[in-house]
């Protein structure tokens, strides 16, 4: 869905979204909504709603231009229909140019110029493979973004929470996501929290059965990357023909997929 693609820079700044997308809570369900879905009506943003949405677009544009960034926090998800799909895990993410690092729970992924490293702490394994190009979602003009959101029939509300701005989008009869909420510091142009409330297609009008996801940031630092997170010798020693796990990973099993 085009709307989801425009959200990706905000959902995770690449790394976290990849990890979250693999969670069973957020797998797309390819079936028709139940027949008790509410009728769809056409709606156009008011001038106040457009002004509020511009603050989100400005945040989106700013994050898209951050070439060096470190953030950490927690990702939580709940599914009232399936408690085994619930999750709450810490994450870390950093970016330096085209190189990326992210950690979700016991899995780390490091995308470097000359190799891609995946680490499973639970399995005590390091997988090394050829570099992968992680393409960021395409940037869209503001007018196009506005039309996309407007066509989804959301109502927009802006508010203040302490020093932070809060932008909420609601659509009670939306087929996939009834609510988005962005919490950000406008002075630092830093995202604090992203919340999504997704429709249970088996019972679309029952809000108690909606699935929820929350990404909360406790650290957001631009122009900063922690020492060694993007250094290959943190993870490996030797060369391609004789790599060995290094440092804290020295007792892990190495799988070379080059």
Secondary structure, 3 states (H helix, E strand, C coil): CHHHHHHHHHHCCCHHHHHHHCCHHHCCCCCCCCCCCCCCCCCCCCHHHHHHHHHHHHHHHHHHHCCEEEEEEEEEEECCCCHHHCEEEEEEEEEECCEEEEEECCEEEEECCCCEEEEECCCCEEEEECCCCCCCCCCCCHHHHHHHHHHCCCEEEEEEECCEEEEEEECCCCCCEEEEEEEEECCCCEEEEEEEEECCCCCCCCHHHCEEEEEEEEEEEECCCCCCCCCHHHCEECCCCCCEECHHHCCCEEEECC
